[in-house]
Amino acid sequence: MRKHRLALIGLIIVIVMTTVAALSPYVAPYDPSELDLAGNLSGPTLSHPLGQDKLGRDILSRILYGAQVSVKVGTVVVGISLSVGLLIGSLSGYAGGWIDEIIMRIIDILQAFPGILLAIAMTAVLGPSLNHVIFALCLTGWVGYARLIRGQILTVREREYVQAARALGAGPLRILMRHILPNTLAPIIVEATFGCASAILAEAGLSFLGLGTQPPTPSWGSMLNEGSHFMLVAPHLTIFPGIAIMLVVMGFNFLGDGLRDWMDVQRN
């Protein structure tokens, strides 16, 4: 981390975001749903450092609470997608043959559809809600992990230590769990870091379109949507949520770049 200053910055941003999300009920100056119609569309002041929205709600409090949505989406989507991708990719890469062929053709079909368009279609059919957004993102999110894990297993399974374990009588499950998967984790961890940024950005996009988190629950994407109608008279409604999204996505990307360089055995 000392060699990669941007990675350190990214790590700090991620830590701050998760801490803010966990402590938002205690650090937010106001209730995110508290109305103050007399101060609607007011700019930043001492009592409201980031201003107020069209209903007089405090922007800072809503951004702090909106971090909870982003953290939930990032962790749940990556956790489910990684688990499913790990299972299917391991089966495909280690079993090979017709099993590998069928799984890879399914993955090719799913990758033929743009992920965000499929998520929009799914949430439009199921109805707008945060859980439906998570389900839609997980529906195709596992594909990239499965392909990555399969490629790593195809490389590692022919190494000498794997062949030695096989010659000593180790079963397929033991070989996979003890000798193959531990040596494929580095690129998976890096991909999961980038996946968090993609999931947060996708949720913000779907919420901006009205297909994600529904009012009055604060979400950075829905805040952008609400503020887009007042950009000329109250630009702070879009500037501050946009900065929050930019910083978090940038932080995860910086962290992922640093982890990739750190875990690159050939480069080190």
C-alpha angles and dihedrals in degrees: 000000000000089000093048108052093176090055089052090050089049091050091051091050092050093047092048091048095051091044092050091048092052095045100036094112088057103038101038109103094214141021105271091227097045110123126219106172092177090066099042115150091003116157127235115311136165092266093043107030094187098033133242133284130233092287094044094255116152111258095205092054092048092050091050092050090043088062087069090062092048093048092047093050094045096048098039096044094046092042095052095038092048093048093050092042091049092052097045095038092050091049092048097045098043100038097044121171121076092343090059091045094053094046093048093050090052090050091049090053093050092046090053089071119071105248096224093050091051090049090051091050093048095048090045090055098041096039132253115296138120094250091053090050090053091048092049093049092047091050092074101012094086093059097078092047092049093052092046094048092046091053092049093049092049088056098043101040092072095052119119096248091054092050089048091053090049091050090052090058102259113160124240094256093050092047091049096046100037105031111020110035097046088057094052099051099095098072090038092057091049091049091049090055092054089043091060090056092048093049093050091048092047092050091050090051094049092046089050088056091049094250098106134050111007127220138300088030106090118238128168092232095050089047089056090050093051093046095048089077091059103039094125097046101030110019091165089076090071102025098064099043088045091053090049092053092045094050095048095046090044090049093054091046092050090048092048092051091051093048091049092054093043095050095043101110094189093052093046 
